[in-house]
C-alpha cells in the first residue's frame, strides 16, 4: 500500500490511473453527482485506500465537469452529459 502522488496520476490516462489505483490497493467507491453552476453537473469518482481495520488512509477523486448536450448519434433529440474538463484531486468538491 502506497499513497500515490496526484502529479503522477495526472500524467496518465484515466484508465491507466484507475488501474494503478486499484493495483495499489485503492477501492473504487460509489460515484456521486452534484449540480455545478459553471457547466451543469460534476461527477465525482472516489478511490479510497484503507488500512487493515478499514480506516481511511487516503482518498483520491476523479472529477468530471459535464454539460448537457444533444447526442448526435440519435435522431430523436436525446441529450447526454459531455465532459468539459476533468481532474484528479484529493478534495471532493
C-alpha positions in Angstrom: 0.0 0.0 0.0 1.4 3.3 -1.1 -0.1 6.8 -1.1 0.1 8.0 -4.7 1.2 11.4 -6.0 -1.5 13.4 -7.8 1.0 14.7 -10.3 1.9 11.1 -11.2 -1.8 10.3 -11.8 -2.4 13.4 -13.8 0.4 12.3 -16.2 -1.5 9.0 -17.0 -4.7 8.4 -19.0 -7.9 7.9 -16.9 -7.7 4.1 -17.5 -4.0 3.9 -16.6 -4.5 6.0 -13.4 -7.6 4.0 -12.4 -5.8 0.7 -12.9 -2.8 1.9 -10.9 -5.0 3.0 -8.0 -6.7 -0.4 -7.9 -3.4 -2.2 -8.2 -2.0 -0.2 -5.2 -5.0 -1.2 -3.1 -7.4 1.7 -3.5 -11.1 0.7 -3.5 -13.4 2.3 -6.1 -16.4 3.7 -4.1 -19.8 4.7 -5.3 -19.9 7.6 -7.8 -21.9 10.7 -7.0 -23.0 13.8 -8.8 -23.8 17.3 -8.0 -25.1 20.4 -9.8 -22.4 22.7 -11.0 -23.1 26.4 -11.8 -20.3 26.6 -14.4 -21.3 23.7 -16.6 -24.2 21.7 -15.4 -23.0 18.6 -13.4 -20.0 17.4 -11.6 -19.4 13.7 -11.4 -17.2 12.5 -8.6 -15.5 9.1 -8.6 -13.8 8.4 -5.2 -10.9 5.9 -4.8 -10.1 5.1 -1.1 -7.1 3.5 0.5 -8.0 1.7 3.7 -5.7 0.1 6.3 -6.3 -3.3 7.8 -9.0 -2.0 10.2 -11.0 -0.3 7.4 -9.8 3.2 8.4 -9.2 5.6 5.6 -5.5 6.3 4.8 -6.1 8.3 1.6 -8.9 9.4 -0.7 -8.4 10.5 -4.3 -11.2 11.7 -6.5 -11.6 11.8 -10.3 -13.9 14.8 -11.1 -15.6 15.3 -14.4 -17.3 18.6 -15.1 -20.0 18.0 -17.6 -22.6 19.8 -19.7 -25.9 18.6 -21.1 -25.7 18.3 -24.9 -27.7 16.8 -27.7 -26.4 13.3 -28.6 -25.6 13.3 -32.3 -25.8 9.5 -32.5 -29.6 9.6 -32.2 -32.2 11.4 -34.4 -34.8 11.7 -31.7 -33.0 14.6 -29.9 -31.7 12.6 -26.9 -29.5 14.5 -24.5 -26.4 13.2 -22.8 -23.7 14.5 -20.4 -20.4 15.5 -22.1 -17.2 16.1 -20.2 -16.0 19.7 -20.4 -12.9 19.1 -18.2 -11.7 16.6 -15.7 -9.1 16.4 -12.9 -7.6 14.2 -10.2 -7.9 15.8 -6.7 -7.8 14.9 -3.0 -10.7 17.3 -2.2 -14.1 16.0 -3.2 -15.7 19.2 -4.4 
